[in-house]
Amino acid sequence: MFMLWRIGVKWVPGGSAFFAAMVNSFIHVAMYLYYALAACDPKVQKYLCWEKYLTILQMAQFVSAVVLGLRAFVYGCDFPLWMQYARVVYMSSFLFLFGQYYRNAYLQKKQHSQKKNR
């Protein structure tokens, strides 16, 4: 990730990189707020039920980055084509990994608890 951002900032700043960076920054602020609150006090932790929604937001970010990259293939963009390919591949890998995490952490846990209650 560091290498792609370094290349993007140094050689192809602006354009479609701005939106991705802005959304990524917003999501990281929400994530670190969650982690800070979780580290504060056990009394606060019981109210932190939005981890699942942070994961959904991250996956939405990855989908939007893939869509922007694919859109650039179709309509063209000043952003270099090789960076679009890198973005689509990289964000697709994140989408896959976070999708696996979401499935294991939330969907299978829910199915397991439903079977347990029967």
ABEGO torsion letter per residue (X at the ends): XAAAAAAAAAABBEEAAAAAAAAAAAAAAAAAAAAAAAAABAAAAAABAAAAAAAAAAAAAAAAAAAAAAAAAAAEBABBAAAAAAAAAAAAAAAAAAAAAAAAAAAAAAAAAAAAAX
